Structure formats: C-alpha cells, structure tokens
Amino acid sequence: MGQAGRGLRIAARASGVVGALLLVGPVVLFGFFYTTAQVTGSSMEPTYPVGERVVIERTGPGEIRRGEVVLYRAPDRYEGGAVLGRVIGTGGDRVAQLRDEPVTVNGTPLTEPYVKDRDPSGTALAYDVAVPEGRLFILGDFRGNARDSRYFLDDRSGTVSDTSVLGRASSGRGALAGLGLTMLIGALLTVTALVSALAARSARQRERRWVMPPPPLLADRP
C-alpha cells in the first residue's frame, strides 16, 4: 500500500476509536453520575418552572449541604413520588419562622432571592424546629404553593431522612448541552473514520490498477 493509503488507514482507525469513545463514553458516565427529572408542579417556581427538565447529580447521605435543591422521595408523603425542594436546615440546625418574617437558621435570617414574589413566608404557619441528625428540613421556593416540611411538623418536625435524597440539582445547566456537544464531536469523528476508510480502500484499488506485473522471461534460443 502507498504512503497516502497507509496514512488514510491509520487516520480511519484513530478517528474511529476516538469517535466511539466520545459517543459511548459520555452516555455511560452521565448515566452513572447523573439523571434527569421533569418538573410537574409549581412548588419550585420561579427557579424551576413547570415542564423544565432538571439535571440531577447523584449523591449519597451526608453529602447534601444547606441551600441546595434536591430531588427526594418520602415514602409516606406525596404518594411516594419524587419531589424537588430546597434544603433549609441539616442535622443540628434550628429552623424558625414567624408570619411574614424571614426564615432563620440558628438565629440568623436567611436572604432568599430565589423565592417567588420575594415572599419567604407565603403562609400563616409559624414554626420553630430542631432538625435531628441525619435529617433535612426542606422548603419549596414558591412558599405560597408548596406542601413542604412546614406541613408535616408532627412527623419529626417535618424533616426527611437524608437517605431519601436521590440527588442534587446540578448547578451547571450546561451538562446536557456538554453531553450533546461531546456526542456530536464523536459522531463527526466516526463519519471522518468512515470517509478515511473508504478513501484508503479507493487508494488501494487505484494502486492495484496501475501497478502492472513484470513481463515474462524469454528462454534463450539455441
């Protein structure tokens, strides 16, 4: 095979391997570390409106921090469905709120620019709870339309176990876009590999067509 054909064959193999990795690898990694959930209720507006698909980073117990939005499932609430909510207090915190007042955590008022209509209350309920270890106090961002920890105060102060958390909402909403871009690059490299392979095959055929066999040797006459 000529130099050009050999180079095309090497390029085809390299592009094919890299392209396959970029096509399959991100999907496998994304499935292992992330999942997605579609918002079906308004309790987390305006942060997550109805219909939005949220990228969820898988997490384990003890990894959740105050202020993060999590996807969780409380078996005895919400008919067992998974819901989004914002973690306001973790184990050992004291969370309290009076009507029309900001939420306080350990006596410090929270600044919550994410709540709907800038209303951190949204309800006449008042509470003052101590969050048990290994549990979370969770509120919705639309306080006037969220059935959250405030409505289950007689059940461990409305908290949920940190083991009920399925994952946290990814802060980088470009995760899906990045996945798509990586897969697009992989697809382009795969096409490049196919084109290079076809070009290498064509080059081999041209070489065989133009390389003529040597003439037969003639025997010496007596």
Stockholm file with secondary structure:
# STOCKHOLM 1.0

chainA/1-222         MGQAGRGLRIAARASGVVGALLLVGPVVLFGFFYTTAQVTGSSMEPTYPVGERVVIERTGPGEIRRGEVVLYRAPDRYEGGAVLGRVIGTGGDRVAQLRDEPVTVNGTPLTEPYVKDRDPSGTALAYDVAVPEGRLFILGDFRGNARDSRYFLDDRSGTVSDTSVLGRASSGRGALAGLGLTMLIGALLTVTALVSALAARSARQRERRWVMPPPPLLADRP
#=GR chainA/1-222 SS CCHHHHHHHHHHHHHHHHHHHHHHHHHHHHHHHEEEEECCSSTTTTTSCTTCEEEEEECCTTCCCTTCEEEEECTTSGGGCEEEEEEEECTTCEEEECTTSCCEETTEECCCTTSGGGCSCCSSCCEEEECCTTEEEEECSSGGGCCCGGGGTTTGGGCEEGGGEEEEECSCTTHHHHHHHHHHHHHHHHHHHHHHHHHHHHHHHHHHHHCCCCCCCCCCCC
#=GC SS_cons         CCHHHHHHHHHHHHHHHHHHHHHHHHHHHHHHHEEEEECCSSTTTTTSCTTCEEEEEECCTTCCCTTCEEEEECTTSGGGCEEEEEEEECTTCEEEECTTSCCEETTEECCCTTSGGGCSCCSSCCEEEECCTTEEEEECSSGGGCCCGGGGTTTGGGCEEGGGEEEEECSCTTHHHHHHHHHHHHHHHHHHHHHHHHHHHHHHHHHHHHCCCCCCCCCCCC
//
